[in-house]
Amino acid sequence: MNVFRLQENLKKFTYTESCPVRNVISHFSGKWSLLILCVLSENGKTRFSTIGKTIPDISPKVLTETLRSLESDRLIKRKIYPEIPPKVEYSLTELGESLMPHISNLIKWAVDNFDRIKN
């Protein structure tokens, strides 16, 4: 690796405030976030209970926390309907939609290489 490239990498990854890996990817890189984004991408508007049934090994508490985090990151939106009981649906925002082709490529890579990585 040449010195220039090393300096560029140090600029990208060392300065925590400006590192895209630390500051952007960390917002959706957890296994639950990725799975929730995929469910919403495939299903469109989806209710909390449906997300929980689709991902049965996520606890309601963690699902709630992850949805709130994705919403605060503007990757998903929540719509509350004034009904009794209240109806809440989640869907991807435009920003979340723009992320999905990249996640889809990662999923394809994971499927293609699963056997090589898991062992």
N, C-alpha and C positions, 0 to 999 in steps of 0.2 A: 504494500500500500504506500503510495507516495505521500509526502509530507503535506501537500495541499489537501488531499482527500482526508487525511487524518485530522487536519485543522477544521475542515468543513463538518466532519462527523462530531468533533468535539463541540462545535458551535450548536449543532442540532440537538445533541443528546445530553450535554453537560449542564446547560443553563436551564434549570427546571422551569422557570417562568415562560420560556419561549419554546420549549420542546413539544412538538406536536404529538409525539408518541405518548408522553406523560399526560398532557393536558387535553387531548381530544380523544384518543383511542381508549383511554381508561374509562370514559363515560359509558361506553357500550360494550366493553370487552369481556365482561363477566358472562359466565355460561347462561345465567337466567336472562340477562338483558338480550343477548343474541337470540335465545329461543323465543322470547316474547316478541321481539321485532319480527322474527320469521312468522310467528303465528298471525300477527296483525297484517303482515304483508300478504299472506296467503288468504286470510279470511276477510280482510277489510274491517269494518266496524265490528267489534267483538266485546261481549260482556265479560266482566270480571270472572264470573263462575265458569264461563266457557274456556277462558284462558287457563284457569285452574284445572279444569278437566282435561284439557289438551296437554298440559304439563303436570301430570299427577304427582310428581315427586317434589314439587315446590310447595312450601307451606303458605297458607294465606297471609301470614305476617311478612314473609320475604317477598311474596308476589306484590303486596301493597307497597312495600318499600321500594321495590324495583320499578313499579309503575310510576310512583311519585318521582323517582330519580330521573327516569326517562322523560317524564313530563317536564320537569324543571330544566332538563337539557334541550327541550323543544324538539325531541325526536318523536314524541307521541302527543296526542291531545285527548282530553277527556270531555265527554259531553254528558251532562246530567239532565234527565228528563223529569219534569215535575209531576211525578206519579207516586202513588202509594202502593207498594213500597217503591222507593226511588229506583229508577232505571239508569244505569251508568254504562256508557259504551266508550271503548278506547279505539283509536285509529292512529295511523301514521300521519305525521305532518309532512309538508313538502320536503323539509330537511330530512326527515326519516326516510321518505321515499327515495331521496337522492342517495342515501347510504346503501339501500338494499342491493343494487347491482354489485357492489363491492363485497357485501356479505355473501351474496349468492356465489360469487367466484371463490370465496374462502370455503364455503360449504362444499362446492364441487371439488375443490382441492382436497378437503378433508375426506370426502367419500372415496375419491380416487386413491388416496394414500393411507386410509385407515389401517389396513393390514400391515403396512410397513411401519407405522408409528406405534401402534398399540403393543407390539412385542418388544 
